[in-house]
């Protein structure tokens, strides 16, 4: 009861705050350049990002810089790092039509409904109007697009997901980098015989294991499979889904993941790899600071390398097509959109890429990254590889499926890999769950 009360209080505070924000009468989604004077006031951003992360740090600095020439302006950050609580807050405010000027969301079916209700400014038109549309990576914008191709979300991050591996542990086990996804079970079995964990898995976070479910279907059918699956127009029992289930089961029986992986968090999984106790770690370039600088233990530093998503026989996607997310997007609220909001966005989005890149991170634009002084050669290699990502993106399934089906999938994947259910039982459960929830969610 206490947790619920605290959340309700937080939502109530946010409701009150947004109700008092400015005097804007709002705008139509496509009215990206409203007329009128720029009147400074406090605006707010409802977000789910690390409070000490580079995105918030850079944007705080830009807001302060803007305020220096616009007395009375300020940008308030309403942070809720816990994603389930954040989503509940977002939906509560959206239902009351009390969302603040900016709010974070993935390109989910729910977010698309908000856009169709006219609660989001057309980001494509906005970027074009302020002259920044050509500066963004097509893949970064593609990640933020809805199924119909429309763009209502602005990216602030970009990353490529690789399979980091320990060359010394591979050599000791007598194995090479997997050329195909089907090579993983044998590679895992050989690594396990040497006493190391083949793949460090942050199972407690749920989404890392869900990535593995997406790999076979993406190689076999491209992004089309999950696009149909989420609407109930395809099934887990279809060839792509059945292949994935069988493969995940084989990864489990081959001992690919550490014992008790389902209760292992993000930091512990990373430590398992960086301490040399695990041979493979599937994670994005946002962890370059830990994997490709002198912060990495000297005992394993020179042994770390990476490979990209292996292919399969008859693949419909290219070798350089894989997961390259641009993170959670930021939507601009039409109800509070006015000349001030537009002017600040133009100011911030113009300056943001260069300052964000200075932190050593890839940006959603083509801005060159500033390598840290303590970077290893692997850092530069990872950045240059990310610049060559293909046109077909492997979309994370947790942003695609309806919430009920996605939750059940995350639960069943653990059981499948642990050997508690067979691939056939997994498929049957998931097809039943999908049939019960997808059609009504996407109607």
C-alpha positions as CSV (number, residue, x, y, z in Angstrom):
1,X,0.0,0.0,0.0
2,X,2.8,2.4,0.8
3,X,4.4,2.0,-2.7
4,X,1.1,2.6,-4.4
5,X,0.4,5.7,-2.2
6,X,3.8,7.1,-3.0
7,X,3.3,6.6,-6.8
8,X,-0.2,8.1,-6.6
9,X,1.3,11.1,-4.8
10,X,4.0,11.5,-7.4
11,X,1.4,11.3,-10.2
12,X,-0.8,13.8,-8.4
13,X,2.2,16.2,-8.1
14,X,3.0,15.8,-11.7
15,X,-0.7,16.4,-12.6
16,X,-0.8,19.6,-10.6
17,X,2.5,20.8,-12.1
18,X,1.5,20.2,-15.7
19,X,-1.9,21.8,-15.1
20,X,-0.2,25.0,-14.2
21,X,2.4,24.9,-17.0
22,X,2.3,28.0,-19.2
23,X,-0.7,29.3,-20.9
24,X,-0.4,27.5,-24.2
25,X,-3.6,26.5,-26.0
26,X,-1.8,23.7,-27.8
27,X,-1.2,22.9,-31.5
28,X,-2.1,20.4,-34.1
29,X,0.5,17.6,-34.5
30,X,1.7,19.1,-37.8
31,X,1.7,22.7,-36.7
32,X,5.4,22.7,-35.8
33,X,6.1,26.5,-36.1
34,X,3.4,28.3,-34.1
35,X,3.2,32.0,-34.3
36,X,3.5,34.4,-31.3
37,X,6.0,35.7,-28.9
38,X,8.5,33.5,-27.0
39,X,7.5,33.8,-23.4
40,X,9.9,32.2,-20.9
41,X,8.5,29.8,-18.3
42,X,9.2,26.5,-16.7
43,X,8.7,23.5,-18.9
44,X,9.1,19.9,-17.9
45,X,10.3,16.5,-19.2
46,X,8.8,13.3,-17.9
47,X,11.5,10.7,-18.4
48,X,13.0,7.3,-17.5
49,X,16.7,7.7,-17.8
50,X,19.7,7.6,-15.4
51,X,19.7,10.9,-13.4
52,X,23.5,11.0,-13.7
53,X,23.6,9.8,-17.3
54,X,25.0,11.8,-20.2
55,X,21.6,12.6,-21.7
56,X,20.3,14.4,-18.7
57,X,23.7,16.0,-17.9
58,X,24.0,17.5,-21.4
59,X,20.4,18.6,-21.5
60,X,20.7,20.3,-18.1
61,X,23.6,22.2,-19.3
62,X,21.9,23.3,-22.5
63,X,18.8,24.4,-20.5
64,X,21.0,26.5,-18.2
65,X,22.6,28.0,-21.3
66,X,19.3,28.8,-22.9
67,X,18.0,30.3,-19.6
68,X,20.9,32.8,-19.6
69,X,19.4,34.6,-22.6
70,X,15.8,33.8,-21.7
71,X,15.2,34.9,-18.0
72,X,12.4,32.9,-16.4
73,X,13.1,29.8,-18.4
74,X,13.9,26.5,-16.8
75,X,13.7,22.8,-17.7
76,X,12.4,20.5,-14.9
77,X,13.3,16.8,-15.1
78,X,10.6,14.4,-13.6
79,X,12.6,11.2,-13.4
80,X,11.3,7.7,-12.6
81,X,14.2,5.2,-13.3
82,X,11.9,2.2,-12.5
83,X,10.3,1.4,-15.8
84,X,7.1,-0.3,-14.7
85,X,6.4,2.7,-12.4
86,X,7.3,5.1,-15.1
87,X,4.9,3.5,-17.6
88,X,2.1,3.6,-15.0
89,X,2.7,7.3,-14.5
90,X,2.9,8.0,-18.2
91,X,-0.4,6.3,-18.9
92,X,-2.1,8.0,-15.9
93,X,-1.1,11.4,-17.1
94,X,-1.9,10.6,-20.7
95,X,-5.4,9.5,-19.8
96,X,-5.9,12.8,-18.0
97,X,-4.4,14.7,-20.9
98,X,-1.9,16.2,-18.4
99,X,1.4,15.2,-19.9
100,X,4.2,17.8,-19.6
101,X,5.9,19.4,-22.5
102,X,8.2,16.4,-23.1
103,X,7.8,12.8,-22.2
104,X,9.7,9.6,-22.9
105,X,8.3,6.5,-24.6
106,X,9.4,3.7,-26.9
107,X,7.7,3.4,-30.2
108,X,5.2,1.0,-28.7
109,X,1.6,0.3,-29.8
110,X,0.4,2.4,-26.9
111,X,2.6,5.4,-28.0
112,X,1.2,5.1,-31.5
113,X,-2.3,5.4,-30.0
114,X,-1.3,8.6,-28.3
115,X,0.0,9.9,-31.6
116,X,-3.3,9.1,-33.3
117,X,-5.1,10.9,-30.6
118,X,-3.1,14.0,-31.5
119,X,-1.1,14.1,-28.3
120,X,2.3,14.2,-30.0
121,X,4.0,16.8,-32.3
122,X,5.0,15.3,-35.7
123,X,8.8,14.9,-35.1
124,X,9.5,14.4,-38.8
125,X,8.0,17.8,-39.7
126,X,9.6,19.4,-36.6
127,X,13.1,18.3,-37.6
128,X,12.7,19.4,-41.1
129,X,11.3,22.8,-40.0
130,X,14.3,23.5,-37.8
131,X,16.7,22.3,-40.5
132,X,18.1,19.2,-38.7
133,X,16.4,16.3,-40.5
134,X,19.4,15.5,-42.7
135,X,21.8,15.3,-39.8
136,X,20.3,12.2,-38.2
137,X,21.2,8.7,-38.9
138,X,18.4,7.0,-40.9
139,X,18.7,3.9,-38.6
140,X,18.4,6.1,-35.5
141,X,15.1,7.6,-36.8
142,X,13.9,4.2,-38.1
143,X,14.1,2.8,-34.6
144,X,11.7,5.5,-33.4
145,X,9.2,5.1,-36.2
146,X,5.8,3.5,-35.8
147,X,4.6,0.7,-38.0
148,X,3.1,3.1,-40.5
149,X,6.5,4.8,-41.0
150,X,5.5,8.0,-39.1
151,X,7.9,9.7,-36.7
152,X,6.7,11.2,-33.5
153,X,9.7,10.5,-31.3
154,X,13.1,12.2,-31.0
155,X,16.2,10.0,-30.3
156,X,18.9,11.2,-27.9
157,X,21.1,8.1,-28.0
158,X,22.5,5.5,-30.4
159,X,24.2,2.2,-30.0
160,X,25.1,-1.0,-31.7
161,X,24.8,-4.3,-29.9
162,X,27.7,-6.7,-30.2
163,X,28.9,-10.0,-28.8
164,X,31.9,-9.2,-26.7
165,X,34.1,-12.2,-26.2
166,X,37.4,-13.3,-24.5
167,X,39.9,-14.4,-27.1
168,X,42.0,-16.3,-24.6
169,X,39.0,-18.3,-23.3
170,X,38.0,-19.1,-26.8
171,X,41.6,-20.3,-27.6
172,X,41.7,-22.4,-24.4
173,X,38.5,-24.1,-25.4
174,X,39.7,-24.6,-29.0
175,X,36.7,-22.7,-30.5
176,X,36.3,-20.0,-33.0
177,X,33.8,-17.1,-33.4
178,X,30.4,-18.6,-34.4
179,X,29.9,-18.1,-38.1
180,X,26.2,-18.9,-37.8
181,X,23.7,-18.8,-34.9
182,X,23.5,-22.6,-35.1
183,X,27.2,-22.8,-34.0
184,X,26.4,-21.4,-30.6
185,X,25.4,-24.6,-28.8
186,X,28.6,-26.4,-29.7
187,X,30.7,-23.4,-28.9
188,X,29.0,-23.2,-25.5
189,X,29.5,-26.8,-24.7
190,X,33.3,-26.6,-25.5
191,X,33.6,-23.4,-23.3
192,X,31.7,-25.0,-20.5
193,X,34.1,-27.9,-20.4
194,X,36.9,-25.6,-19.5
195,X,35.1,-24.4,-16.4
196,X,34.0,-20.9,-17.5
197,X,30.5,-19.6,-18.1
198,X,30.0,-19.5,-21.9
199,X,27.6,-16.5,-21.9
200,X,27.1,-14.0,-19.2
201,X,23.3,-13.3,-19.0
202,X,21.6,-10.6,-17.0
203,X,18.4,-12.6,-16.8
204,X,16.9,-10.5,-14.0
205,X,16.6,-7.6,-16.5
206,X,14.5,-9.9,-18.8
207,X,15.1,-8.0,-22.0
208,X,18.6,-9.5,-22.6
209,X,17.3,-13.0,-22.9
210,X,14.4,-11.8,-25.1
211,X,17.0,-10.5,-27.6
212,X,18.1,-14.1,-28.2
213,X,14.5,-15.1,-29.0
214,X,14.6,-12.4,-31.7
215,X,17.8,-13.4,-33.5
216,X,16.7,-16.5,-35.5
217,X,13.5,-14.9,-36.8
218,X,15.3,-11.8,-37.8
219,X,17.8,-13.7,-39.8
220,X,15.2,-16.0,-41.3
221,X,12.5,-13.4,-42.1
222,X,13.8,-10.0,-41.4
223,X,11.8,-7.5,-39.3
224,X,8.6,-8.6,-41.0
225,X,8.0,-11.6,-38.7
226,X,7.7,-9.8,-35.4
227,X,5.7,-7.1,-37.2
228,X,3.1,-9.8,-38.1
229,X,3.5,-11.7,-34.8
230,X,2.6,-8.9,-32.5
231,X,-0.7,-8.4,-34.3
232,X,-1.6,-12.1,-34.2
233,X,-1.0,-12.4,-38.0
234,X,1.8,-14.8,-37.4
235,X,2.4,-17.5,-34.8
236,X,5.2,-18.8,-32.6
237,X,4.6,-22.1,-34.3
238,X,5.5,-20.7,-37.7
239,X,8.9,-21.8,-39.0
240,X,10.8,-18.8,-37.7
241,X,9.3,-18.9,-34.3
242,X,9.6,-22.7,-34.0
243,X,13.3,-22.5,-35.0
244,X,13.9,-19.9,-32.4
245,X,12.3,-22.0,-29.6
246,X,14.2,-25.1,-30.6
247,X,17.5,-23.1,-30.7
248,X,16.8,-21.5,-27.3
249,X,16.2,-25.0,-25.8
250,X,19.5,-26.1,-27.3
251,X,21.3,-23.1,-25.8
252,X,19.9,-24.2,-22.4
253,X,20.9,-27.9,-22.7
254,X,24.4,-26.8,-23.9
255,X,24.9,-24.8,-20.7
256,X,25.3,-21.5,-22.5
257,X,24.2,-19.3,-19.6
258,X,25.4,-19.3,-16.0
259,X,23.5,-21.2,-13.3
260,X,20.8,-19.0,-11.7
261,X,21.0,-16.6,-14.6
262,X,17.4,-15.5,-14.1
263,X,18.3,-13.8,-10.9
264,X,21.5,-12.2,-12.1
265,X,21.4,-8.4,-12.6
266,X,23.0,-6.1,-15.1
267,X,26.1,-5.3,-13.1
268,X,26.8,-8.8,-12.0
269,X,26.6,-10.1,-15.5
270,X,29.0,-7.5,-16.7
271,X,31.4,-8.3,-13.9
272,X,31.3,-12.0,-14.8
273,X,32.6,-11.1,-18.2
274,X,35.1,-8.4,-17.3
275,X,36.6,-10.6,-14.6
276,X,37.4,-13.3,-17.2
277,X,34.9,-15.8,-15.7
278,X,32.6,-15.7,-18.8
279,X,33.5,-15.9,-22.4
280,X,30.7,-14.0,-24.2
281,X,28.7,-10.9,-23.2
282,X,25.9,-9.7,-25.6
283,X,25.6,-5.9,-24.9
284,X,25.6,-2.5,-26.6
285,X,28.2,0.2,-27.2
286,X,26.8,2.1,-24.3
287,X,29.2,0.0,-22.2
288,X,32.3,1.0,-24.1
289,X,33.6,2.8,-21.0
290,X,33.7,-0.5,-19.2
291,X,34.8,-2.7,-22.0
292,X,37.2,-0.6,-24.2
293,X,39.2,1.7,-21.8
294,X,41.9,1.2,-19.2
295,X,39.1,0.8,-16.6
296,X,38.9,-2.8,-17.8
297,X,41.1,-5.2,-15.7
298,X,44.6,-5.4,-17.2
299,X,44.4,-9.2,-16.9
300,X,41.7,-9.4,-19.6
301,X,42.0,-6.0,-21.4
302,X,44.0,-7.3,-24.3
303,X,41.8,-10.4,-24.7
304,X,38.5,-8.7,-25.3
305,X,37.1,-8.3,-28.8
306,X,33.7,-8.5,-30.4
307,X,31.7,-10.0,-33.3
308,X,28.4,-9.0,-34.7
309,X,25.2,-11.0,-35.0
310,X,26.0,-14.3,-36.8
311,X,23.9,-15.2,-39.8
312,X,22.0,-18.4,-40.7
313,X,21.6,-20.5,-43.8
314,X,19.2,-18.8,-46.2
315,X,19.2,-15.5,-44.3
316,X,17.1,-12.7,-45.6
317,X,19.1,-10.0,-43.8
318,X,22.7,-8.9,-44.5
319,X,25.6,-9.6,-42.2
320,X,25.7,-5.9,-41.1
321,X,22.0,-5.9,-40.1
322,X,21.5,-6.3,-36.4
323,X,20.2,-4.6,-33.3
324,X,21.2,-0.9,-33.3
325,X,18.7,0.9,-31.0
326,X,18.5,4.7,-30.5
327,X,17.1,4.3,-27.0
328,X,13.8,5.5,-25.6
329,X,12.5,8.4,-27.6
330,X,11.2,11.8,-26.5
331,X,7.7,12.9,-27.5
332,X,6.7,16.6,-27.6
333,X,3.2,17.3,-26.2
334,X,0.9,19.1,-28.6
335,X,-1.2,20.6,-25.7
336,X,1.7,22.6,-24.4
337,X,3.5,23.2,-27.6
338,X,4.2,26.9,-28.2
339,X,6.9,29.2,-29.7
340,X,9.0,28.8,-26.5
341,X,9.0,25.0,-26.7
342,X,9.9,25.1,-30.4
343,X,12.7,27.7,-29.9
344,X,14.2,25.7,-27.0
345,X,14.1,22.5,-29.0
346,X,15.9,24.1,-32.0
347,X,18.5,25.5,-29.6
348,X,19.0,22.2,-27.7
349,X,18.9,19.8,-30.6
350,X,21.4,21.8,-32.6
351,X,23.9,21.9,-29.8
352,X,23.2,18.5,-28.2
353,X,25.0,16.1,-30.6
354,X,28.4,17.7,-30.3
355,X,28.3,17.9,-26.5
356,X,27.0,14.3,-26.2
357,X,29.7,13.0,-28.6
358,X,32.3,14.7,-26.4
359,X,31.4,12.1,-23.7
360,X,32.6,9.4,-25.9
361,X,29.2,8.2,-26.9
362,X,27.6,7.5,-30.3
363,X,25.0,10.1,-31.1
364,X,21.8,9.7,-33.2
365,X,23.3,12.1,-35.6
366,X,26.4,11.6,-37.8
367,X,28.5,13.7,-35.4
368,X,32.0,12.3,-34.8
369,X,32.6,10.7,-31.4
370,X,35.4,12.1,-29.2
371,X,37.4,9.1,-28.0
372,X,38.3,9.1,-24.3
373,X,42.0,9.6,-23.5
374,X,42.0,6.2,-21.8
375,X,40.4,4.3,-24.8
376,X,41.9,1.1,-26.1
377,X,42.0,0.4,-29.8
378,X,38.8,-1.7,-29.4
379,X,36.9,1.5,-28.7
380,X,37.7,3.0,-32.1
381,X,36.9,-0.4,-33.8
382,X,33.5,-0.5,-32.1
383,X,32.6,3.0,-33.2
384,X,33.7,2.5,-36.8
385,X,31.8,-0.8,-37.0
386,X,28.6,1.0,-35.8
387,X,28.9,3.4,-38.6
388,X,28.4,0.6,-41.1
389,X,25.1,-0.8,-39.7
390,X,22.8,-1.9,-42.4
391,X,19.3,-0.8,-43.4
392,X,17.3,-3.7,-41.7
393,X,17.0,-3.3,-38.0
394,X,16.4,-6.1,-35.5
395,X,13.8,-4.5,-33.3
396,X,13.7,-5.5,-29.6
397,X,10.6,-7.5,-29.1
398,X,9.9,-5.9,-25.7
399,X,9.0,-2.7,-27.6
400,X,6.9,-4.6,-30.2
401,X,4.6,-7.1,-28.4
402,X,1.5,-6.2,-26.4
403,X,2.3,-6.0,-22.7
404,X,0.6,-9.2,-21.6
405,X,2.2,-11.3,-24.3
406,X,5.6,-9.7,-23.7
407,X,5.4,-10.5,-20.0
408,X,4.4,-14.1,-20.6
409,X,7.2,-14.5,-23.2
410,X,9.8,-13.3,-20.7
411,X,8.6,-15.8,-18.1
412,X,8.4,-18.7,-20.5
413,X,11.8,-18.0,-22.0
414,X,13.4,-18.6,-18.6
415,X,11.5,-21.9,-18.3
416,X,12.5,-22.9,-21.8
417,X,16.2,-22.3,-21.3
418,X,16.2,-23.9,-17.9
419,X,14.6,-27.0,-19.4
420,X,11.4,-26.7,-17.3
421,X,9.3,-26.7,-20.5
422,X,9.9,-28.2,-23.9
423,X,10.0,-26.1,-27.1
424,X,6.6,-27.5,-28.0
425,X,5.1,-26.5,-24.7
426,X,6.7,-23.1,-25.0
427,X,5.2,-22.6,-28.4
428,X,1.7,-23.8,-27.4
429,X,1.7,-21.5,-24.4
430,X,2.8,-18.5,-26.4
431,X,0.5,-19.0,-29.3
432,X,-2.5,-19.2,-26.8
433,X,-1.3,-16.0,-25.0
434,X,-0.8,-14.2,-28.3
435,X,-4.2,-15.2,-29.7
436,X,-5.9,-14.0,-26.5
437,X,-4.2,-10.6,-26.3
438,X,-2.7,-9.4,-29.6
439,X,-5.9,-8.9,-31.7
440,X,-7.7,-6.8,-29.1
441,X,-4.6,-4.7,-28.3
442,X,-3.9,-3.8,-31.9
443,X,-7.5,-3.3,-33.0
